[in-house]
């Protein structure tokens, strides 16, 4: 069994203890099969709204390149394709985020909070209230979040807990409207041809999408006026 400061703190909660009992063996097997050390790995979460998929990429800390580890179905979505911009718009965010909260006593069993609104959201939105409290969580229902079921959130939550316990304080969560390959970009460019603001935003997301999948490394970026991401070379 893995031990450590953050994990030991999380073990104080009954739902985390249950998750460890139910899922630890499967997690250790998945990591071993991928050649990843359970006590030395980092993760990146990637979600695709249109495909309703959440992927986990992982690597050993002393390695540079991430590789695919697990894939889960997102069980429901609210709103439409396009970013979240305001409280009550029911949108799931799109952009480049991090896990900022571990909630072991969530109303949705277990949940991982992301840092929406981030700096880009704040610069891009014209709303007075951008909203917040966006989570990857259990259950089957959502308004603006990513519901994974109580069973699967046990695994997802523990992957994040183990990574943080390994010293990964900033766990990336990249949320895309769809898999941003050329076929999909052409399809959705035609569909949303009259919304140039949205298409410009998606082209900016695609820059990050391409960079991650070309390099398989964690994205480093800044945000410029207008809320566009600038990715380090």
C-alpha positions in Angstrom: 0.0 0.0 0.0 1.2 3.5 -0.9 1.8 5.9 2.0 2.6 9.6 2.3 1.5 12.8 3.8 -1.3 13.8 1.5 -2.6 10.2 1.0 -2.5 9.6 4.8 -4.6 12.8 5.2 -7.1 11.6 2.7 -7.3 8.2 4.3 -9.1 9.8 7.2 -12.2 10.0 5.1 -14.5 6.9 4.8 -15.1 7.3 1.1 -11.4 7.4 0.3 -10.8 4.3 2.5 -13.6 2.6 0.6 -12.1 3.7 -2.8 -8.7 2.3 -1.8 -10.3 -1.0 -0.7 -12.2 -1.3 -4.0 -9.8 0.2 -6.5 -6.2 0.1 -5.3 -5.4 -3.3 -6.8 -6.8 -2.4 -10.2 -4.9 0.9 -10.2 -1.6 -0.8 -9.2 -2.1 -3.3 -12.0 -2.8 -0.6 -14.6 0.3 1.3 -13.6 2.5 -1.8 -13.6 1.2 -2.8 -17.0 2.1 0.7 -18.3 5.6 0.5 -16.8 4.8 3.3 -14.4 6.0 3.4 -10.8 3.0 3.9 -8.4 5.1 6.1 -6.1 6.7 8.2 -8.8 4.1 9.1 -11.4 2.4 12.2 -12.6 -0.9 12.5 -14.5 -2.7 14.7 -17.0 -6.5 14.6 -17.4 -8.0 15.3 -20.8 -11.7 15.6 -21.5 -13.6 15.8 -24.8 -17.1 17.2 -24.6 -18.5 16.0 -27.9 -17.1 12.4 -27.5 -18.0 12.4 -23.8 -14.6 10.9 -22.9 -12.1 11.6 -20.0 -8.6 10.3 -20.6 -5.8 9.9 -18.1 -2.2 10.3 -19.4 0.7 9.4 -17.0 4.4 9.3 -16.8 7.1 8.6 -14.3 8.4 11.8 -12.7 11.9 11.3 -14.1 10.6 10.8 -17.6 9.5 13.5 -20.1 6.8 12.0 -22.2 3.2 11.2 -21.1 1.4 8.1 -22.4 -2.2 7.1 -22.4 -3.2 5.1 -19.2 -7.0 5.0 -18.8 -10.2 6.2 -20.5 -13.6 6.7 -19.0 -17.0 7.7 -20.3 -18.5 11.0 -19.2 -22.0 10.1 -18.4 -23.9 13.4 -19.1 -23.3 16.9 -20.2 -25.1 20.2 -19.9 -25.1 23.1 -22.3 -23.6 23.2 -25.8 -20.1 23.1 -27.3 -18.3 26.3 -26.5 -16.7 27.7 -23.3 -18.3 28.5 -20.0 -18.6 32.3 -19.6 -21.1 33.1 -16.9 -22.9 31.8 -13.8 -26.0 29.9 -14.8 -25.1 29.3 -18.5 -25.0 25.5 -17.8 -21.8 25.2 -19.9 -18.9 22.9 -19.2 -15.7 24.9 -19.4 -13.2 24.6 -22.3 -9.5 25.4 -21.8 -6.5 24.5 -19.8 -7.0 24.0 -16.1 -5.6 22.4 -12.9 -7.1 20.5 -10.0 -7.5 22.9 -7.2 -9.6 20.9 -4.7 -10.0 17.4 -3.5 -13.4 16.9 -1.9 -13.8 13.5 -0.1 -17.2 14.3 1.2 -18.8 15.7 -2.0 -22.6 15.6 -2.6 -21.5 13.6 -5.6 -19.5 11.0 -3.7 -16.0 12.1 -4.4 -15.0 15.1 -6.5 -12.0 17.0 -8.0 -12.5 20.7 -8.4 -10.9 22.5 -11.3 -9.7 26.2 -11.3 -12.5 27.6 -13.4 -12.5 30.5 -14.0 -8.9 30.7 -14.9 -7.0 33.7 -16.1 -8.1 33.2 -19.7 -11.7 32.9 -18.7 -11.6 36.1 -16.7 -10.1 38.1 -19.5 -12.4 36.6 -22.2 -15.8 36.8 -20.4 -17.9 40.0 -20.3 -20.1 38.6 -17.5 -20.1 40.1 -14.0 -20.3 36.7 -12.4 -18.4 33.9 -14.2 -19.7 31.1 -11.9 -17.5 28.4 -10.4 -17.6 25.1 -8.5 -16.8 23.0 -11.6 -15.9 19.4 -10.7 -15.0 16.0 -12.0 -17.3 14.0 -9.8 -19.4 10.9 -9.1 -23.1 10.4 -9.8 -24.8 10.5 -13.2 -26.1 14.0 -13.3 -24.5 17.4 -13.8 -24.8 21.1 -14.5 -21.5 22.3 -16.0 -19.4 19.5 -14.5 -18.1 16.1 -15.6 -20.1 13.2 -13.9 -18.3 9.8 -14.0 -20.4 7.6 -11.8 -19.6 6.8 -8.1 -17.8 3.6 -9.2 -15.4 5.3 -11.7 -14.7 8.4 -9.6 -13.1 6.2 -7.0 -10.4 5.3 -9.5 -10.1 8.8 -11.0 -9.9 10.4 -7.6 -7.2 8.0 -6.4 -5.1 8.6 -9.5 -5.1 12.3 -8.6 -4.5 11.6 -4.9 -1.5 9.3 -5.7 0.0 11.9 -8.1 -0.3 14.7 -5.6 1.1 12.4 -2.9 4.1 11.9 -5.3 4.7 15.6 -5.3 2.6 16.7 -8.4 1.0 19.8 -6.9 -0.3 21.1 -10.2 -2.3 18.4 -11.9 -3.4 19.6 -15.4 -7.0 19.2 -16.7 -7.4 20.0 -20.4 -11.0 20.3 -21.6 -11.6 20.4 -25.3 -14.9 20.7 -27.2 -14.0 17.7 -29.3 -11.0 15.8 -30.4 -9.3 18.6 -32.4 -8.0 16.6 -35.4 -8.3 18.1 -38.8 -11.5 16.1 -39.7 -13.3 17.5 -36.6 -12.0 21.0 -37.1 -13.4 21.0 -40.6 -16.7 19.6 -39.5 -17.2 22.1 -36.6 -15.9 25.0 -38.6 -18.6 24.4 -41.1 -21.2 24.0 -38.4 -20.3 27.2 -36.6 -19.2 29.2 -39.6 -21.2 32.2 -38.5 -19.6 32.3 -35.1 -16.1 33.6 -35.8 -15.4 34.5 -32.1 -16.0 30.8 -31.1 -14.0 29.5 -34.0 -11.1 31.8 -33.1 -11.2 30.5 -29.5 -11.2 26.9 -30.8 -8.2 27.5 -33.1 -6.4 28.8 -30.0 -7.3 25.6 -28.1 -6.1 23.5 -31.0 -2.7 25.1 -30.7 -2.5 23.6 -27.2 -4.1 20.3 -28.4 -1.5 19.9 -31.1 1.4 20.9 -28.9 0.5 18.3 -26.3 -0.1 15.5 -28.7 3.0 16.4 -30.8 5.3 16.5 -27.8 3.5 14.4 -25.1 4.7 16.9 -22.5 2.8 19.1 -20.0 1.8 22.4 -21.5 3.4 25.6 -20.3 1.5 28.7 -21.2 0.7 32.3 -20.4 -2.5 34.3 -21.2 -2.6 37.5 -23.2 -5.1 40.3 -23.6 -8.4 38.9 -24.8 -7.9 35.6 -23.0 -5.9 33.8 -25.6 -3.4 31.2 -24.5 0.2 31.6 -25.5 2.1 28.3 -25.4 5.8 28.2 -24.6 8.0 26.8 -27.4 
